[in-house]
Amino acid sequence: SCYFQDAYGVISDDSWERRQLVAASSEPAAFAVHHGDACITTALTVGDCADAAVFTRTADGQLAADGTCVVVAVAGGHIDTQTPDCGGAPCTPMPPIYPPEPVMLAACDAPGEASSLFVLDNGQIRTANARCLSTDGATITSDDCRAATAHGHVADAPDPAQRWTLEPR
């Protein structure tokens, strides 16, 4: 049909819809994970790139460094928030809040929810339950994936705390 002959058609290679998809890409055989000018270190913190851990991808898709794998300590807990007082009118309950979960290096056991990580083209590293590796500048956690905002609108990039790059080693 005429609809699919322009650049806005879903099946068109250069369509807007296709260009908005975030995809997993292939990474180098061995790589360091950068966050700006810093790197994920062998202690699994964000620090000096001289101490950067050298990661590889296992056959099962896990991120491995020195015989251990990056694993999210999936606590599975959440914090229930109180329903607001709506003065007798029906209220919508507030959704639970899932706090950030710690990330650690552990034995590379069979892949599972906690150890299956996906490196996406937009710089996010997705973890269990559609969360993302995140940093506060030193520690690394698994937190809700967020987009950057500009002028009150969602930008076409992840939140800076969740933007990573892979550098070949």
C-alpha positions in Angstrom: 0.0 0.0 0.0 1.0 3.6 -0.3 1.5 3.8 3.5 4.5 1.5 3.4 6.2 3.3 0.6 7.3 6.3 2.7 9.8 6.7 5.5 7.1 6.4 8.1 6.1 2.8 7.3 7.0 0.2 9.8 8.5 -2.1 7.2 10.6 0.6 5.6 14.3 0.2 6.5 14.7 3.9 7.3 11.3 4.3 9.0 11.0 6.4 12.1 9.5 3.5 14.0 12.5 1.3 13.3 15.0 4.0 14.2 13.3 4.4 17.6 13.9 0.8 18.6 16.7 0.0 21.1 18.6 -3.1 20.1 21.2 -5.2 21.7 24.5 -5.2 19.7 27.5 -7.4 19.6 30.3 -6.3 21.9 34.1 -6.8 21.5 35.5 -10.1 22.6 37.1 -8.5 25.7 36.1 -5.0 26.9 36.1 -2.5 29.8 32.8 -0.9 30.7 33.1 2.9 30.9 30.9 5.4 32.6 32.2 8.8 31.2 35.8 9.0 32.1 35.6 6.2 34.8 35.3 2.5 34.5 33.8 -0.5 36.3 36.7 -1.8 38.4 37.7 -5.2 39.5 36.0 -4.4 42.8 32.8 -3.7 40.9 32.8 0.0 41.7 33.1 2.9 39.3 36.6 4.2 39.5 40.0 4.7 37.8 40.2 3.0 34.4 43.7 1.8 35.3 41.9 -0.6 37.6 39.2 -1.5 35.0 37.8 -5.0 35.0 38.2 -6.8 31.7 34.9 -8.3 30.8 33.9 -11.0 28.3 30.6 -12.4 27.3 30.1 -16.1 28.3 28.5 -18.6 25.9 25.3 -18.2 28.1 25.3 -14.4 27.7 26.6 -13.4 31.1 29.2 -10.6 31.7 32.3 -12.3 33.2 35.5 -11.0 34.7 38.3 -13.1 36.1 36.1 -16.2 36.4 33.2 -14.5 38.1 30.0 -13.0 36.6 28.0 -9.8 37.2 24.9 -10.8 39.2 22.1 -8.7 40.5 21.2 -9.5 44.1 17.5 -9.7 43.3 15.9 -9.0 46.6 12.4 -9.1 45.2 11.2 -6.7 47.9 9.2 -3.5 47.5 7.9 -0.7 49.5 4.2 -0.2 49.6 3.1 3.5 49.5 0.0 4.7 51.3 -3.1 5.4 49.2 -3.6 9.2 49.2 -6.5 10.7 51.1 -9.0 11.7 48.5 -11.6 13.1 50.9 -14.0 10.2 50.4 -13.7 10.1 46.6 -12.4 6.9 45.1 -8.6 6.9 45.0 -6.1 5.0 42.8 -3.6 3.2 45.0 -0.1 4.3 44.6 2.2 1.7 42.9 4.9 0.0 45.0 8.4 1.4 44.9 11.2 -1.0 44.1 14.4 0.2 45.6 17.7 -0.2 43.7 19.2 -3.7 44.1 22.9 -4.4 44.7 25.1 -5.8 42.0 28.0 -8.1 42.8 30.5 -10.5 41.2 29.6 -14.2 41.9 30.3 -17.6 40.5 29.2 -18.0 36.8 26.5 -20.6 37.5 23.7 -21.4 35.0 22.3 -18.2 33.6 19.2 -16.9 35.2 17.2 -13.8 36.0 19.9 -12.4 38.2 22.8 -12.9 35.8 21.3 -12.3 32.3 22.4 -8.9 31.3 21.9 -7.2 27.9 24.0 -4.4 26.5 21.9 -2.1 24.4 22.9 0.2 21.6 21.7 3.3 23.6 24.2 2.7 26.3 22.0 0.9 28.9 22.9 -2.5 30.3 19.5 -4.2 31.1 19.2 -6.4 34.1 16.4 -8.5 35.6 12.9 -7.2 35.5 13.7 -4.6 32.8 15.9 -2.7 35.1 19.3 -1.1 34.2 22.8 -0.9 35.7 23.0 2.4 37.4 25.6 4.3 39.3 25.7 7.2 41.8 29.3 7.8 40.8 30.9 5.1 42.9 28.6 2.2 43.6 26.7 0.1 41.0 23.1 -1.0 41.4 20.2 -2.3 39.3 17.5 0.3 39.2 14.5 1.2 37.2 15.5 2.2 33.6 15.1 5.9 33.0 15.4 8.2 30.1 17.2 11.5 30.2 15.0 14.6 30.1 15.6 17.9 28.4 13.3 20.9 28.9 10.7 18.7 30.7 10.6 16.1 27.9 12.0 12.6 27.5 15.2 12.8 25.4 16.4 10.1 23.0 19.1 8.9 25.5 19.2 7.0 28.8 19.6 8.8 32.1 23.3 9.8 32.5 23.6 7.5 35.6 22.7 4.6 33.3 24.8 5.4 30.2 27.7 3.0 29.7 30.1 2.3 26.8 32.2 -0.7 26.0 35.9 -0.2 25.1 37.8 -3.1 23.5 40.7 -4.5 25.6 
